[in-house]
Structure formats: C-alpha cells, structure tokens
Amino acid sequence: MRFSGRFTERGLSQFIEEINRYPLLSREEEIELARRFREKKDNAAKEKLILSNLKIVLHICKNYLDYGLSLSELINAGTRGLIHAIEKFDERKGYKLSTYSTWWIKREIFNALFSEQELIPKSYLAKRIKMYIPDFVQEHGREPTVQELAKHFKVSNQQISRALTELLPIISLDETHGDDDFGPLIEILSIEEAAKEKYVLPSPEEILRQKQESERIQEALKRLSPREREIIERNFGLGDFEVQSLEEISRLMNITKERVRQIRDNALKKLRLILPRVK
C-alpha cells in the first residue's frame, strides 16, 4: 500500500482493510526504523512507521465520530498528527512512538473539529504555556501535569488552570480521569464517568435549559462556529433569543429542519468536550 497521506470516503473501506495488513512494530523494529529516518531521512522507514501506526489513528478517530466530521476527515486530521509526531520522534529518549504520537494525533483532530475558530490566548502566561507544551511533549513523550507547569513557571496550580482555559480547544484531548493533581493536564469527564465518581455533572442540554452558569456557557459557546452558536442560542433561548423550535430556525436560516437538527446535535456533542474544561 503506497501511502498518499489523504483518504476519501470512497477509499475508506479499502483503507481500513489495508491497514490490517500492517501489524504493530516490535520495540526493536520501531527503534531501527526511527533511527534510519532520523539519521538518513529514509522515506521507506518513515512510510513503514506511518503504515504500522495507522491503527492507532483509526482507534482514536472512532472516539470522535458524529461530532460533525466524517471518519475520513478525522483520519486525515489524525494522520497529519501522526506524520508530525514521526518527524519529531527521537527513539533515543526511551518512550514509544505510540505514546508520543497520541498527543499530536488528538491535537490535529481537535483542531479539525474546531477549524472555524481562531482562539488566541489573551494572557501572557497562557501564551507561554502554549509555546512550552510541544517542547515538553517532545522531551518527555507526554503532556505536562498542572503541577509540573506550575513548578516550571513558578506560579500556583490555580493560575495554571485559569490560563489553560484560554487555550481550549488548542491542547489536550486526553480522556482519562485522574483522582489527584498528577493526572492529565486537562481532563475530559464524561457524564457516565462523573456518575461513577458521584459528581453532579449535568448534560449540556440540561445546563442550557436551566440557563445557569451563564459565564461558563458563554465561554463554551465561543468555541463553536457562528452558525452552531446561533442555532444553540435560538433553540435554547439564550442571549437575546426566545426559545425557537427547529422548524422556526430552519425557516429563519433558510436550511432544512433536519439540517438544523444535525448542526444542533453536533454542537451539543462539542459542548460535551468543552464544558467540563471551562471553569
């Protein structure tokens, strides 16, 4: 299979079929291929690294289906992240490519999901964190924790947490939930996980209907595209809007009712990613 770097819907089934022919590399094989690419820019070694790790891309992409992008679009984004990771990867540092590449794959997927947004951090600390994180990932093969960032920048954990909210959704798609400060940099806590941990975490729909935590809602809505935001605001009666039905919105926006529903549902799914992060 010659790798082209981009996949279409037509070729998706064939792509999934093809990548199953490429087993994950042993640690020794991975080190040797990475060394060949790093030292000699051996494109054959690079291509084998890509093909043997596309299963990881596909596995991660499956977690973000129905967020507004097709599987092929998610794979294209994830593959860009994988290629970038391979080009940056240094096998001498001791961590695995699969561990290292996960951050870059997820970052590209998240950027694709929110491609219409241009989120520029406002505070000086947030800008410094944004520049520092890729270097940390390169050095350690993982994201820094809040404590590690606080120690590096000589500020409190609370200051780091506030600054990180300005970077959404630029960084971190880690979906694990830690019980202490040594967990992932930014945690996404699902409704089901929250219930297990006995947290009260209402769904985006419930938060919107209750119109509570207005600042938190407004901050989250900024991460949506203008059209997604307008449909959410109209449907839930936020801001200057009264509650409007999908049919009313479809007439006002000159699109079908079904298309309004699709956009609204995609926006709500995005809010499930965003709301747990907005403090």
DONU-434712 format. One line per 4 residues: number of its first residue (from 1); their letters; for each residue x negated, y negated, z of N, C-alpha, C. Coordinates in Angstrom, 1 decimal. Layout:
BEGIN
NUM> A> X,Y,Z,X,Y,Z,X,Y,Z  ... $
This chain:
BEGIN
1> MRFS> -0.9,1.2,0.0,0.0,0.0,0.0,-0.9,-1.2,0.0  -0.8,-2.0,-1.0,-1.6,-3.3,-1.1,-0.8,-4.3,-0.4  -1.4,-5.0,0.6,-0.8,-5.9,1.4,-0.7,-7.3,0.7  0.5,-7.8,0.6,0.7,-9.1,-0.1,0.9,-10.3,0.9 $
5> GRFT> 1.2,-9.9,2.2,1.4,-11.0,3.2,2.8,-11.5,3.3  3.7,-11.1,2.4,5.1,-11.6,2.5,6.1,-10.5,2.0  7.2,-10.4,2.6,8.2,-9.4,2.4,9.6,-10.0,2.0  10.3,-9.4,1.1,11.6,-9.8,0.7,12.6,-8.8,1.2 $
9> ERGL> 13.9,-9.2,1.2,14.9,-8.3,1.7,15.0,-7.0,0.8  14.7,-7.2,-0.5,14.7,-6.0,-1.4,13.7,-5.0,-1.0  12.5,-5.5,-0.7,11.4,-4.6,-0.4,11.3,-4.2,1.1  12.3,-4.6,1.9,12.2,-4.4,3.4,12.2,-2.9,3.7 $
13> SQFI> 13.1,-2.2,3.1,13.3,-0.8,3.4,12.0,0.0,3.0  11.4,-0.4,1.9,10.2,0.2,1.4,9.1,-0.1,2.3  9.1,-1.4,2.8,8.0,-1.8,3.7,8.0,-1.0,5.0  9.2,-0.8,5.6,9.4,-0.1,6.8,8.9,1.4,6.6 $
17> EEIN> 9.3,1.9,5.5,8.9,3.3,5.1,7.4,3.4,5.0  6.8,2.4,4.3,5.4,2.4,4.0,4.5,2.3,5.3  4.9,1.4,6.2,4.0,1.2,7.4,4.0,2.4,8.3  5.0,3.3,8.2,5.0,4.5,9.0,3.9,5.5,8.5 $
21> RYPL> 3.3,5.2,7.4,2.2,6.0,6.9,0.9,5.6,7.5  0.9,4.5,8.2,-0.4,4.0,8.8,-0.3,4.1,10.3  -0.9,5.1,10.9,-0.9,5.3,12.4,-1.7,4.2,13.1  -1.4,3.9,14.3,-2.2,3.0,15.1,-3.7,3.5,15.2 $
25> LSRE> -4.6,2.6,15.2,-6.0,2.9,15.2,-6.5,3.4,16.5  -7.5,4.3,16.6,-8.1,4.6,17.8,-8.9,3.4,18.2  -9.3,3.3,19.5,-10.1,2.2,20.0,-11.4,2.1,19.2  -12.0,3.2,18.9,-13.3,3.2,18.2,-13.1,2.7,16.8 $
29> EEIE> -12.0,3.1,16.1,-11.8,2.6,14.7,-11.5,1.1,14.7  -10.7,0.7,15.7,-10.4,-0.7,15.8,-11.7,-1.6,16.0  -12.5,-1.1,16.9,-13.8,-1.9,17.1,-14.6,-1.9,15.9  -14.8,-0.8,15.2,-15.6,-0.8,14.0,-15.0,-1.7,12.9 $
33> LARR> -13.7,-1.6,12.6,-13.1,-2.5,11.6,-13.2,-3.9,12.0  -13.0,-4.2,13.2,-13.1,-5.6,13.7,-14.5,-6.2,13.5  -15.5,-5.3,13.8,-16.9,-5.7,13.7,-17.2,-6.0,12.3  -16.8,-5.1,11.4,-17.0,-5.3,9.9,-16.4,-6.6,9.4 $
37> FREK> -15.2,-6.9,9.8,-14.6,-8.1,9.4,-15.3,-9.3,10.0  -15.6,-9.3,11.3,-16.2,-10.4,11.9,-17.6,-10.7,11.4  -18.4,-9.7,11.1,-19.8,-9.9,10.7,-19.9,-10.0,9.2  -19.1,-9.3,8.4,-19.3,-9.3,7.0,-18.1,-9.8,6.2 $
41> KDNA> -17.1,-10.2,6.9,-15.8,-10.7,6.2,-15.4,-9.6,5.2  -15.4,-8.4,5.7,-15.0,-7.2,4.9,-13.4,-7.2,4.8  -12.9,-7.6,3.6,-11.5,-7.7,3.4,-10.8,-6.4,3.5  -11.5,-5.3,3.1,-10.9,-4.0,3.2,-10.6,-3.6,4.7 $
45> AKEK> -11.6,-4.0,5.6,-11.4,-3.8,7.0,-10.3,-4.6,7.6  -10.2,-5.8,7.1,-9.1,-6.7,7.6,-7.8,-6.2,7.2  -7.7,-5.7,5.9,-6.4,-5.2,5.4,-6.0,-3.9,6.2  -6.9,-3.1,6.6,-6.6,-1.9,7.3,-6.1,-2.3,8.7 $
49> LILS> -6.7,-3.3,9.3,-6.3,-3.8,10.6,-4.9,-4.3,10.6  -4.6,-5.0,9.5,-3.2,-5.6,9.3,-2.2,-4.4,9.2  -2.5,-3.5,8.2,-1.5,-2.5,8.0,-1.3,-1.6,9.2  -2.3,-1.3,9.9,-2.2,-0.4,11.1,-1.5,-1.1,12.3 $
53> NLKI> -1.3,-2.4,12.2,-0.7,-3.1,13.3,0.6,-3.7,13.0  1.1,-3.5,11.7,2.4,-4.0,11.3,3.6,-3.4,12.1  3.4,-2.2,12.7,4.4,-1.6,13.5,4.6,-2.4,14.7  3.6,-3.0,15.3,3.7,-3.9,16.4,4.6,-5.1,16.0 $
57> VLHI> 4.3,-5.7,14.8,5.1,-6.8,14.3,6.5,-6.4,14.2  6.8,-5.3,13.6,8.2,-4.9,13.5,8.9,-4.7,14.8  8.2,-4.1,15.8,8.7,-3.8,17.1,9.1,-5.1,17.8  8.3,-6.1,17.7,8.5,-7.4,18.3,9.7,-8.1,17.6 $
61> CKNY> 9.7,-8.0,16.3,10.7,-8.7,15.5,12.1,-8.2,15.8  12.3,-6.9,16.1,13.6,-6.4,16.4,14.2,-7.0,17.6  13.4,-7.6,18.5,13.9,-8.3,19.7,14.6,-9.6,19.4  14.4,-10.1,18.1,14.9,-11.4,17.8,15.8,-11.4,16.6 $
65> LDYG> 16.4,-10.3,16.3,17.4,-10.2,15.3,18.7,-11.0,15.7  19.4,-11.5,14.7,20.7,-12.2,15.0,20.4,-13.5,15.7  19.2,-14.1,15.6,19.0,-15.4,16.1,19.0,-16.5,15.0  19.5,-16.0,13.8,19.6,-17.0,12.7,18.6,-16.7,11.5 $
69> LSLS> 17.6,-15.8,11.7,16.7,-15.4,10.7,16.9,-13.9,10.4  16.7,-13.6,9.1,16.8,-12.2,8.7,15.5,-11.4,9.2  15.6,-10.1,9.2,14.5,-9.3,9.6,13.2,-9.6,8.7  13.4,-9.8,7.4,12.3,-10.0,6.6,11.7,-11.4,6.9 $
73> ELIN> 12.5,-12.4,7.2,11.9,-13.7,7.6,11.1,-13.6,8.9  11.7,-12.8,9.9,11.0,-12.6,11.2,9.6,-11.9,10.9  9.7,-10.9,10.0,8.5,-10.1,9.8,7.4,-11.0,9.1  7.9,-11.9,8.2,6.9,-12.8,7.5,6.2,-13.7,8.6 $
77> AGTR> 7.1,-14.2,9.5,6.5,-15.1,10.6,5.6,-14.3,11.5  6.0,-13.1,11.9,5.2,-12.3,12.8,3.9,-11.8,12.1  3.9,-11.6,10.8,2.7,-11.2,10.1,1.7,-12.3,10.0  2.2,-13.5,9.9,1.3,-14.7,9.9,0.6,-14.7,11.2 $
81> GLIH> 1.3,-14.5,12.3,0.7,-14.4,13.6,-0.3,-13.3,13.7  0.0,-12.2,13.2,-0.9,-11.0,13.3,-2.2,-11.3,12.5  -2.1,-11.9,11.3,-3.3,-12.2,10.5,-4.1,-13.3,11.2  -3.5,-14.3,11.8,-4.2,-15.3,12.5,-5.0,-14.6,13.7 $
85> AIEK> -4.3,-13.7,14.4,-5.0,-13.0,15.5,-6.2,-12.2,15.0  -6.0,-11.5,13.9,-7.2,-10.7,13.4,-8.3,-11.6,13.0  -8.0,-12.7,12.4,-9.1,-13.7,12.0,-9.8,-14.3,13.2  -9.1,-14.3,14.4,-9.7,-14.9,15.6,-10.3,-13.8,16.5 $
89> FDER> -9.9,-12.6,16.3,-10.2,-11.5,17.2,-11.7,-11.2,17.3  -12.2,-11.0,18.6,-13.6,-10.6,18.8,-13.6,-9.4,19.6  -13.9,-8.3,19.0,-13.9,-7.0,19.7,-14.9,-6.8,20.8  -15.9,-7.7,20.9,-16.9,-7.7,21.9,-16.3,-8.1,23.3 $
93> KGYK> -15.2,-8.8,23.3,-14.7,-9.3,24.6,-14.0,-8.2,25.4  -13.7,-7.1,24.8,-13.2,-5.9,25.6,-11.7,-5.7,25.6  -10.9,-6.6,25.1,-9.4,-6.4,25.1,-9.0,-5.9,23.7  -7.8,-5.2,23.7,-7.3,-4.6,22.5,-6.7,-5.6,21.6 $
97> LSTY> -6.7,-5.4,20.3,-6.1,-6.2,19.3,-4.6,-6.3,19.5  -4.0,-5.2,19.9,-2.5,-5.2,20.1,-2.1,-6.1,21.2  -2.9,-6.2,22.3,-2.7,-7.1,23.4,-2.9,-8.5,23.0  -4.0,-8.8,22.3,-4.3,-10.1,21.9,-3.4,-10.7,20.9 $
101> STWW> -3.0,-9.8,19.9,-2.1,-10.3,18.8,-0.7,-10.6,19.2  -0.2,-10.0,20.3,1.2,-10.2,20.7,1.5,-11.7,20.9  0.6,-12.4,21.5,0.9,-13.9,21.7,1.0,-14.6,20.4  0.1,-14.3,19.5,0.1,-15.1,18.2,1.4,-14.7,17.4 $
105> IKRE> 1.7,-13.4,17.4,2.9,-12.9,16.7,4.2,-13.6,17.2  4.3,-13.6,18.5,5.5,-14.2,19.1,5.5,-15.7,18.9  4.4,-16.3,19.0,4.4,-17.8,18.8,4.9,-18.1,17.4  4.4,-17.4,16.3,4.9,-17.7,15.0,6.4,-17.4,14.8 $
109> IFNA> 6.9,-16.3,15.4,8.3,-16.0,15.4,9.1,-17.2,16.0  8.7,-17.6,17.2,9.4,-18.7,17.8,9.3,-20.0,17.0  8.2,-20.3,16.4,8.1,-21.5,15.6,9.0,-21.4,14.4  9.2,-20.2,13.8,10.1,-20.0,12.7,11.6,-20.1,13.2 $
113> LFSE> 11.9,-19.6,14.3,13.2,-19.7,14.8,13.6,-21.2,15.0  12.7,-22.0,15.4,12.9,-23.4,15.7,12.2,-24.3,14.7  12.1,-23.9,13.5,11.3,-24.6,12.5,11.8,-26.0,12.2  13.1,-26.3,12.5,13.6,-27.6,12.2,13.2,-28.6,13.3 $
117> QELI> 12.6,-28.2,14.3,12.3,-29.1,15.4,10.8,-29.5,15.4  10.6,-30.7,15.8,9.2,-31.2,15.9,9.1,-31.7,17.3  8.7,-30.8,18.2,8.6,-31.1,19.6,7.2,-31.5,20.0  7.1,-32.8,20.3,5.8,-33.3,20.6,5.8,-33.6,22.1 $
121> PKSY> 4.8,-33.0,22.8,4.7,-33.2,24.3,4.5,-34.7,24.6  5.1,-35.2,25.6,5.0,-36.6,25.9,3.9,-36.9,26.9  3.8,-36.1,27.9,2.8,-36.4,29.0,1.4,-35.9,28.6  0.4,-36.6,29.1,-1.0,-36.2,28.8,-1.3,-34.8,29.3 $
125> LAKR> -0.7,-34.4,30.4,-1.0,-33.0,30.9,-0.5,-32.0,30.0  0.8,-32.2,29.5,1.4,-31.2,28.5,0.5,-31.1,27.2  0.0,-32.3,26.8,-0.8,-32.2,25.6,-2.1,-31.5,25.8  -2.7,-31.6,27.0,-3.9,-30.9,27.3,-3.7,-29.4,27.4 $
129> IKMY> -2.5,-29.1,28.0,-2.2,-27.6,28.2,-2.0,-27.0,26.8  -1.3,-27.7,25.9,-1.0,-27.2,24.6,-2.4,-26.9,23.8  -3.4,-27.8,24.0,-4.6,-27.6,23.4,-5.5,-26.5,24.1  -5.2,-26.3,25.4,-6.1,-25.4,26.1,-5.6,-23.9,26.0 $
133> IPDF> -4.3,-23.7,25.9,-3.8,-22.3,25.9,-4.4,-21.4,24.8  -4.4,-21.9,23.5,-5.0,-21.0,22.5,-6.4,-20.6,22.8  -7.2,-21.5,23.4,-8.6,-21.1,23.7,-8.6,-20.1,24.8  -7.7,-20.2,25.8,-7.7,-19.2,26.9,-7.3,-17.9,26.3 $
137> VQEH> -6.3,-17.8,25.4,-5.9,-16.6,24.8,-7.0,-16.0,24.1  -7.8,-16.8,23.3,-8.9,-16.3,22.6,-10.0,-15.7,23.5  -10.2,-16.3,24.7,-11.2,-15.8,25.6,-10.8,-14.6,26.4  -9.5,-14.6,26.8,-9.0,-13.5,27.7,-8.1,-12.5,27.1 $
141> GREP> -7.6,-12.8,25.9,-6.7,-11.8,25.3,-5.3,-11.9,25.9  -4.9,-12.9,26.6,-3.6,-13.0,27.2,-3.4,-14.5,27.5  -2.1,-14.8,27.9,-1.8,-16.2,28.3,-2.3,-16.5,29.8  -2.6,-17.7,30.1,-2.9,-18.0,31.5,-1.6,-18.0,32.3 $
145> TVQE> -1.8,-17.8,33.6,-0.7,-17.9,34.5,-0.6,-19.4,34.9  0.5,-19.7,35.6,0.7,-21.1,36.1,-0.4,-21.4,37.1  -0.8,-20.5,37.9,-1.8,-20.7,38.9,-3.1,-21.0,38.2  -3.4,-20.2,37.2,-4.7,-20.4,36.5,-4.8,-21.8,35.8 $
149> LAKH> -3.6,-22.2,35.3,-3.6,-23.6,34.7,-3.7,-24.6,35.8  -3.1,-24.5,36.9,-3.1,-25.4,38.0,-4.6,-25.6,38.5  -5.3,-24.4,38.6,-6.7,-24.5,39.0,-7.5,-25.1,38.0  -7.3,-24.8,36.7,-8.2,-25.4,35.7,-8.0,-26.9,35.6 $
153> FKVS> -6.8,-27.4,35.7,-6.5,-28.8,35.5,-6.5,-29.6,36.9  -6.7,-28.8,38.0,-6.8,-29.4,39.3,-5.5,-30.2,39.6  -4.4,-29.5,39.4,-3.1,-30.1,39.7,-2.2,-29.0,40.4  -1.0,-29.4,40.9,-0.2,-28.4,41.6,0.5,-27.5,40.6 $
157> NQQI> 1.0,-26.4,41.1,1.8,-25.5,40.3,3.1,-26.2,39.7  3.7,-27.0,40.6,4.9,-27.8,40.2,4.6,-28.7,39.0  3.4,-29.4,39.1,3.1,-30.3,38.0,2.9,-29.5,36.6  2.3,-28.3,36.7,2.1,-27.5,35.6,3.5,-27.0,35.0 $
161> SRAL> 4.4,-26.6,35.9,5.7,-26.1,35.5,6.5,-27.2,34.8  6.4,-28.4,35.3,7.1,-29.6,34.7,6.5,-29.9,33.3  5.2,-29.8,33.2,4.6,-30.1,31.9,4.9,-29.1,30.9  5.0,-27.8,31.3,5.3,-26.7,30.4,6.7,-26.9,29.7 $
165> TELL> 7.6,-27.5,30.4,8.9,-27.6,29.8,8.9,-28.5,28.6  7.9,-29.4,28.5,7.7,-30.2,27.3,7.2,-29.5,26.1  6.7,-28.3,26.3,6.1,-27.5,25.2,7.1,-26.6,24.6  8.2,-26.4,25.2,9.2,-25.5,24.6,9.7,-26.0,23.3 $
169> PIIS> 9.9,-25.1,22.3,9.6,-23.7,22.4,8.2,-23.4,21.7  7.3,-24.2,21.9,6.0,-24.0,21.2,5.2,-22.8,21.7  5.3,-22.5,23.0,4.5,-21.5,23.5,5.3,-20.4,24.2  4.7,-19.3,24.4,5.1,-18.1,25.2,6.5,-17.6,24.8 $
173> LDET> 6.4,-16.3,24.4,7.6,-15.6,24.2,7.6,-14.3,25.1  6.8,-14.3,26.1,6.7,-13.2,26.9,8.0,-12.9,27.6  8.5,-11.7,27.5,9.9,-11.4,28.0,9.9,-10.6,29.3  8.7,-10.5,30.0,8.7,-9.8,31.2,9.0,-10.8,32.3 $
177> HGDD> 9.5,-10.2,33.5,9.8,-11.0,34.6,9.0,-10.6,35.8  8.2,-11.5,36.3,7.3,-11.2,37.4,8.0,-11.6,38.7  7.5,-11.0,39.8,8.1,-11.3,41.1,7.2,-12.3,41.9  6.1,-12.7,41.3,5.2,-13.6,42.0,4.6,-14.6,41.1 $
181> DFGP> 3.7,-15.5,41.6,3.1,-16.5,40.8,2.1,-16.0,39.8  1.8,-14.7,39.9,0.8,-14.2,39.0,1.4,-13.6,37.7  2.7,-13.8,37.5,3.4,-13.3,36.4,3.1,-14.1,35.1  3.8,-13.9,34.0,3.5,-14.6,32.8,3.7,-16.1,32.9 $
185> LIEI> 3.1,-16.8,32.0,3.1,-18.3,32.1,4.5,-18.8,32.1  5.3,-18.4,31.1,6.7,-18.8,31.1,7.6,-17.5,31.0  8.5,-17.3,31.9,9.3,-16.1,31.9,10.7,-16.4,31.3  11.1,-15.4,30.5,12.5,-15.5,30.0,13.3,-14.4,30.7 $
189> LSIE> 14.3,-14.8,31.5,15.0,-13.9,32.4,16.4,-13.7,31.7  16.6,-12.5,31.3,17.9,-12.2,30.6,19.0,-12.1,31.7  20.2,-12.1,31.2,21.4,-12.0,32.1,21.4,-10.7,32.9  21.1,-9.6,32.1,21.1,-8.3,32.8,20.0,-8.2,33.8 $
193> EAAK> 18.8,-8.7,33.5,17.6,-8.7,34.4,18.0,-9.5,35.7  18.6,-10.6,35.5,18.9,-11.5,36.6,19.9,-10.8,37.5  20.8,-10.1,37.0,21.8,-9.4,37.8,21.1,-8.4,38.7  20.1,-7.7,38.1,19.4,-6.7,38.8,18.6,-7.3,40.0 $
197> EKYV> 18.1,-8.5,39.7,17.3,-9.2,40.8,18.2,-10.0,41.7  19.5,-9.9,41.5,20.5,-10.6,42.4,20.4,-12.1,42.3  20.0,-12.6,41.1,20.0,-14.0,40.8,21.4,-14.4,40.2  21.8,-15.6,40.4,23.0,-16.0,39.7,22.6,-16.8,38.5 $
201> LPSP> 22.7,-16.2,37.4,22.3,-16.9,36.1,23.5,-16.9,35.1  24.3,-17.9,35.1,25.4,-17.9,34.2,25.0,-17.9,32.7  25.8,-17.4,31.8,25.5,-17.4,30.4,25.5,-18.8,29.9  24.9,-19.1,28.7,25.0,-20.4,28.1,26.4,-20.8,27.9 $
205> EEIL> 27.3,-19.9,27.5,28.7,-20.3,27.3,29.3,-20.8,28.6  29.1,-20.1,29.7,29.7,-20.5,31.0,29.1,-21.9,31.4  27.8,-22.1,31.3,27.2,-23.4,31.6,27.9,-24.5,30.8  28.0,-24.2,29.5,28.6,-25.2,28.6,30.0,-25.5,29.0 $
209> RQKQ> 30.8,-24.5,29.2,32.2,-24.7,29.5,32.4,-25.4,30.8  31.6,-25.2,31.8,31.7,-25.8,33.1,31.1,-27.3,33.0  30.3,-27.6,32.0,29.7,-28.9,31.8,28.9,-29.3,33.0  28.3,-28.3,33.7,27.4,-28.6,34.8,26.0,-28.7,34.3 $
213> ESER> 25.2,-29.2,35.2,23.7,-29.4,35.0,23.5,-30.1,33.6  24.1,-31.3,33.5,24.1,-32.0,32.2,22.7,-32.3,31.7  21.8,-32.6,32.6,20.5,-32.9,32.1,19.8,-31.7,31.5  20.0,-30.6,32.2,19.4,-29.3,31.7,20.0,-28.9,30.4 $
217> IQEA> 21.3,-29.1,30.2,22.0,-28.8,29.0,21.4,-29.7,27.8  21.3,-31.0,28.1,20.9,-31.9,27.1,19.4,-31.6,26.7  18.6,-31.2,27.6,17.2,-30.9,27.3,17.2,-29.7,26.4  18.0,-28.7,26.7,18.1,-27.4,25.9,18.6,-27.7,24.5 $
221> LKRL> 19.6,-28.6,24.4,20.2,-28.9,23.1,19.3,-29.5,22.2  18.3,-30.2,22.7,17.3,-30.9,21.9,16.5,-29.9,21.0  16.4,-28.6,21.5,15.7,-27.6,20.8,16.4,-27.0,19.7  17.7,-27.3,19.5,18.5,-26.8,18.4,18.4,-27.8,17.2 $
225> SPRE> 18.7,-27.3,16.0,18.8,-28.1,14.8,20.0,-29.1,15.0  20.0,-30.2,14.3,21.1,-31.2,14.4,22.4,-30.6,14.1  22.5,-29.7,13.2,23.8,-29.1,12.9,24.2,-28.1,14.0  23.3,-27.3,14.5,23.6,-26.4,15.6,24.1,-27.2,16.8 $
229> REII> 23.4,-28.2,17.1,23.7,-29.1,18.2,25.1,-29.7,18.1  25.4,-30.2,16.9,26.7,-30.8,16.7,27.9,-29.8,16.9  27.7,-28.6,16.3,28.7,-27.6,16.5,28.9,-27.2,17.9  27.8,-27.0,18.7,27.9,-26.7,20.1,28.7,-27.8,20.8 $
233> ERNF> 28.3,-29.0,20.6,28.9,-30.2,21.3,30.4,-30.3,20.9  30.7,-30.1,19.7,32.1,-30.2,19.3,32.9,-29.0,19.9  32.4,-27.8,19.8,33.1,-26.6,20.3,33.3,-26.6,21.8  32.4,-27.1,22.5,32.5,-27.1,24.0,32.8,-28.5,24.6 $
237> GLGD> 33.0,-29.5,23.7,33.4,-30.8,24.2,32.4,-31.5,25.0  31.2,-31.5,24.5,30.1,-32.2,25.2,29.8,-33.6,24.6  29.2,-34.4,25.4,28.9,-35.8,25.0,30.1,-36.6,24.7  30.2,-37.1,23.5,31.4,-37.9,23.1,32.5,-37.1,22.5 $
241> FEVQ> 32.3,-35.8,22.4,33.3,-35.0,21.7,34.3,-34.4,22.7  35.6,-34.3,22.2,36.6,-33.5,22.8,36.4,-32.0,22.3  36.9,-31.1,23.1,36.8,-29.7,22.6,37.5,-29.5,21.3  36.8,-28.9,20.3,37.4,-28.7,19.0,37.3,-27.2,18.6 $
245> SLEE> 38.3,-26.7,17.9,38.3,-25.3,17.5,37.3,-25.1,16.4  37.0,-23.9,16.1,36.1,-23.6,14.9,36.8,-24.1,13.6  38.1,-23.9,13.5,38.8,-24.4,12.3,38.7,-25.9,12.2  38.9,-26.6,13.3,38.8,-28.1,13.2,37.4,-28.5,12.8 $
249> ISRL> 36.4,-27.8,13.3,35.0,-28.1,13.0,34.7,-27.8,11.5  35.2,-26.7,11.1,35.0,-26.3,9.7,35.5,-27.4,8.7  36.7,-27.9,9.0,37.3,-29.0,8.2,36.4,-30.3,8.2  36.0,-30.6,9.4,35.2,-31.9,9.6,33.8,-31.8,8.9 $
253> MNIT> 33.3,-30.6,9.0,31.9,-30.4,8.4,31.9,-29.8,7.0  33.1,-29.5,6.5,33.2,-29.1,5.1,32.5,-27.8,4.9  32.5,-26.8,5.9,32.0,-25.5,5.7,33.1,-24.5,6.2  32.9,-23.3,5.9,33.9,-22.3,6.3,33.9,-22.1,7.8 $
257> KERV> 35.1,-21.6,8.3,35.2,-21.3,9.7,34.3,-20.2,10.1  34.1,-19.2,9.2,33.2,-18.1,9.5,31.7,-18.6,9.6  31.4,-19.6,8.8,30.0,-20.1,8.8,29.8,-20.9,10.1  30.8,-21.7,10.5,30.8,-22.4,11.8,30.5,-21.4,12.9 $
261> RQIR> 31.3,-20.3,12.9,31.1,-19.3,14.0,29.7,-18.7,14.0  29.2,-18.4,12.8,27.8,-17.9,12.7,26.8,-18.8,13.3  26.9,-20.1,12.9,26.0,-21.1,13.4,26.1,-21.3,14.9  27.4,-21.3,15.4,27.6,-21.4,16.9,27.0,-20.3,17.6 $
265> DNAL> 27.2,-19.1,17.1,26.7,-17.9,17.8,25.2,-17.8,17.8  24.6,-18.2,16.7,23.1,-18.2,16.6,22.6,-19.3,17.6  23.2,-20.4,17.7,22.8,-21.5,18.6,22.9,-21.0,20.0  23.9,-20.3,20.4,24.1,-19.8,21.7,23.0,-18.7,22.1 $
269> KKLR> 22.6,-17.9,21.1,21.5,-17.0,21.3,20.2,-17.7,21.5  20.0,-18.8,20.8,18.8,-19.6,21.0,18.8,-20.2,22.4  20.0,-20.6,22.8,20.1,-21.2,24.2,19.7,-20.2,25.3  20.0,-18.9,25.0,19.7,-17.9,25.9,18.1,-17.8,26.1 $
273> LILP> 17.4,-18.1,25.1,16.0,-18.2,25.2,15.5,-19.4,25.9  16.2,-20.5,25.7,15.7,-21.8,26.2,16.2,-22.1,27.6  17.4,-21.9,27.9,18.0,-22.4,29.2,17.2,-21.8,30.4  16.8,-20.6,30.5,16.1,-20.1,31.6,14.8,-20.9,31.9 $
277> RVK> 14.2,-21.5,30.8,12.9,-22.2,30.9,13.1,-23.7,31.3  14.2,-24.2,31.1,14.4,-25.6,31.3,14.7,-25.9,32.8  13.9,-26.5,33.5,14.1,-26.7,34.9,14.7,-28.1,35.2 $
